[in-house]
Amino acid sequence: MSEKVYMVSVVRDFEMYGNCILDNPLCRSLNIVTIDNREENLGIPLRYNCILDTLEEDGWIVFCHEDWMPECDLQSILSGLDKDCLYGPIGVFVEERRNRDFIFMHGEAKNCRKDGKSLKTIYGVETCARVDCFDCQCLIVHSSLVKKYGLRFDEKLLFDMYVEDFCVNAFEKYGVISRTIKIECTHFSRGSINARFHSSLDYVREKYKGGKKRYATIVGRHNTFGRNIDKPVSKYRNNLLGKVWYWLNK
């Protein structure tokens, strides 16, 4: 018997949410958990933690944005995976070297505007690989891992960096590894880097300044945190030359 899969979203745009999840035939077998955030507009970590605190039955928890559309059978993909890891479709890993660090993106996801225009596929170096953290569009964790370590989202982070923090916190404290897996999906959002984002970035920089390693966000070029962020850093360029360099230096 397949394990339950809970799909959790904090929702303000119900039209988009309907198109991506509620009316999506591929989600019919999943346990949909809808959190209506239209009136209170509370921070997403607070909403997510309420689910972690009240979920009674074990299973996979897919925390995803209202504008994230799975285009595959998530239940089949998650079946048999190691429950002691975190998963997502796309993320980044910072490889620390003597003189310069390198930011590598792994995984794969389609991205477009809210109206579906400007669709493009974002490819990382490897589809399935270890990463430091994922983009906030989707994070997958098994409830047994949450209970094992008492994992929680940091409620001081309202709408940015909360998934990055969740992954890094799990690794820093308990050695939990994050991995990208092959999930066909589309994210109907371009995102934005604004003052709120930079405030959240400053917060995690302070929080992990004595961390085990250097980390990065998937957005922006040099948005790193943890350990020595003053060290020179380069972001992997997703082209043939970049792939050749990566494999030669792996």
C-alpha positions in Angstrom: 0.0 0.0 0.0 1.3 3.4 -1.0 2.1 5.9 1.7 0.0 9.0 2.0 1.2 12.2 0.3 0.1 15.5 1.8 0.2 18.5 -0.5 0.3 21.6 1.6 -0.1 25.2 0.2 -0.6 28.6 1.7 -3.1 30.2 -0.7 -4.1 33.7 -1.6 -4.8 33.4 -5.3 -7.4 30.6 -5.5 -7.7 30.8 -9.3 -4.1 30.0 -9.8 -4.2 27.4 -7.0 -7.2 25.7 -8.7 -5.3 25.6 -12.1 -2.1 24.2 -10.5 -3.3 21.9 -7.8 -7.0 21.6 -7.0 -8.2 20.8 -10.5 -5.0 19.0 -11.5 -5.8 15.4 -12.3 -2.4 14.3 -11.2 -3.2 15.6 -7.6 -6.5 13.7 -7.2 -4.9 10.8 -5.3 -3.0 13.1 -2.9 -4.2 14.5 0.4 -4.6 18.2 -0.4 -4.2 20.6 2.5 -5.3 24.1 1.7 -4.5 27.0 4.0 -6.5 30.1 3.2 -4.3 33.1 3.9 -6.4 35.8 2.2 -7.5 37.6 5.3 -4.7 37.2 7.9 -1.8 36.9 5.4 0.3 35.3 8.1 3.9 34.2 7.5 4.3 31.0 5.6 6.6 29.3 8.2 3.9 29.9 10.8 1.3 28.2 8.6 3.6 25.3 7.7 4.5 24.7 11.4 0.8 24.5 12.2 0.6 21.6 9.8 3.7 19.9 11.3 2.1 20.2 14.8 -1.3 18.8 13.8 -0.6 16.1 11.3 -1.6 12.8 12.8 -0.8 10.1 10.2 2.6 9.5 8.8 3.4 10.2 5.1 5.3 12.5 2.7 4.6 16.2 3.1 5.0 18.3 -0.1 5.2 22.0 0.9 4.6 23.9 -2.3 3.5 27.3 -3.6 0.0 27.9 -4.8 1.5 28.5 -8.3 3.6 25.3 -8.4 2.1 22.7 -10.8 3.3 19.1 -10.6 3.2 17.4 -14.0 4.0 13.8 -12.8 2.8 11.2 -10.4 4.3 12.4 -7.1 3.2 9.3 -5.2 5.2 7.0 -7.5 8.2 9.2 -7.4 8.3 9.4 -3.6 7.7 5.7 -3.1 10.9 4.0 -1.9 12.9 7.1 -1.3 15.1 7.4 1.8 12.9 9.0 4.5 16.0 10.6 6.2 16.6 13.1 3.4 14.9 16.2 2.2 13.8 16.5 -1.4 12.9 19.0 -4.0 13.0 19.6 -7.8 15.7 22.3 -7.9 18.4 23.6 -5.5 21.9 24.8 -5.1 25.2 23.5 -3.6 28.2 25.6 -2.7 31.5 23.8 -3.3 34.2 25.4 -1.1 37.7 25.7 -2.5 40.9 27.2 -1.3 40.8 30.6 -3.1 37.2 30.7 -4.5 33.9 29.0 -3.8 31.6 27.9 -6.6 27.7 27.8 -6.6 26.3 24.9 -8.6 22.6 24.5 -9.4 21.1 21.0 -9.6 17.7 19.7 -10.6 15.2 20.9 -13.2 12.0 22.9 -13.3 10.0 24.9 -15.8 9.4 28.6 -15.0 7.0 31.2 -16.5 5.0 34.2 -15.8 1.6 34.1 -14.1 -0.1 34.1 -17.5 2.0 31.1 -18.7 4.1 33.2 -21.1 7.9 33.3 -21.3 8.1 29.6 -20.4 11.6 28.2 -20.1 13.2 25.2 -18.5 15.8 25.8 -15.9 18.5 23.0 -15.9 21.1 22.4 -13.2 24.3 20.5 -13.7 22.8 17.2 -12.5 19.2 16.3 -12.3 19.5 14.2 -9.1 22.2 15.4 -6.7 23.1 16.6 -3.3 22.3 20.2 -2.6 22.5 22.6 0.4 18.9 23.8 0.0 16.0 24.2 -2.4 14.0 27.0 -3.9 10.9 27.8 -1.8 8.6 26.6 -4.6 8.7 23.1 -3.3 10.1 21.2 -0.3 9.4 17.5 0.4 9.9 15.9 3.8 8.7 12.7 5.5 6.7 13.2 8.7 8.9 10.6 10.4 12.0 12.8 9.9 10.1 15.8 11.3 9.1 13.8 14.4 12.6 12.3 14.8 14.3 15.7 15.1 11.5 18.1 15.9 12.1 20.0 12.6 10.4 23.3 12.3 10.4 26.4 10.0 11.8 29.6 11.4 8.8 31.9 12.0 11.0 35.0 12.0 11.2 34.4 8.2 7.9 35.5 6.9 7.9 35.0 3.1 11.5 34.5 2.0 14.4 32.1 2.8 12.2 29.8 5.0 12.9 26.7 2.9 16.6 27.5 2.6 16.7 27.9 6.4 14.8 24.7 7.0 17.3 22.7 4.9 20.4 24.3 6.4 19.1 24.0 9.9 18.4 20.3 9.4 21.9 19.8 8.1 23.7 22.0 10.7 22.0 20.4 13.7 21.3 16.8 12.6 23.3 16.1 9.4 20.2 15.8 7.3 21.1 15.8 3.6 19.0 17.5 0.9 18.7 16.0 -2.6 17.1 17.0 -5.9 14.9 14.4 -7.6 13.4 14.3 -11.0 10.0 16.0 -10.7 8.3 17.4 -13.8 6.8 20.7 -12.8 6.1 24.3 -13.7 6.4 27.3 -11.4 4.2 30.2 -12.5 6.3 32.9 -10.9 9.4 34.9 -11.7 9.9 35.9 -8.0 11.6 39.2 -7.0 14.5 40.4 -5.0 13.3 43.2 -2.8 14.1 44.8 0.5 12.1 42.1 2.4 14.2 39.4 0.7 17.5 41.2 1.6 16.3 41.5 5.2 15.7 37.8 5.3 19.1 37.1 3.7 20.8 39.3 6.4 19.0 37.3 9.1 20.3 33.9 7.9 23.7 35.3 7.3 23.9 36.2 11.0 22.3 33.0 12.0 24.8 30.7 10.2 27.9 32.9 10.3 29.6 30.2 12.3 28.1 27.3 10.3 29.7 24.2 8.9 30.0 25.5 5.4 29.0 28.3 3.0 25.5 28.2 1.4 23.6 30.1 -1.2 20.1 30.9 -2.5 19.0 29.8 -6.0 18.0 33.4 -6.8 20.5 36.2 -7.5 24.2 35.8 -8.3 26.1 36.1 -5.0 23.4 35.7 -2.4 25.5 33.5 -0.1 25.3 32.9 3.7 27.1 30.8 6.3 30.8 30.9 7.2 33.0 33.2 5.1 30.7 35.1 2.8 33.5 37.6 2.0 35.5 34.9 0.1 35.3 35.3 -3.7 32.5 33.2 -5.3 31.5 32.3 -8.8 28.1 31.0 -10.0 28.1 28.1 -12.4 27.2 29.1 -15.9 24.6 26.7 -17.5 26.2 26.2 -20.8 28.4 23.5 -22.5 31.7 25.1 -21.3 30.3 25.2 -17.8 29.3 21.6 -17.9 32.7 20.5 -19.2 34.4 22.5 -16.5 32.2 21.0 -13.8 32.8 17.4 -14.8 36.6 17.9 -15.2 36.8 19.4 -11.8 34.4 17.2 -9.9 
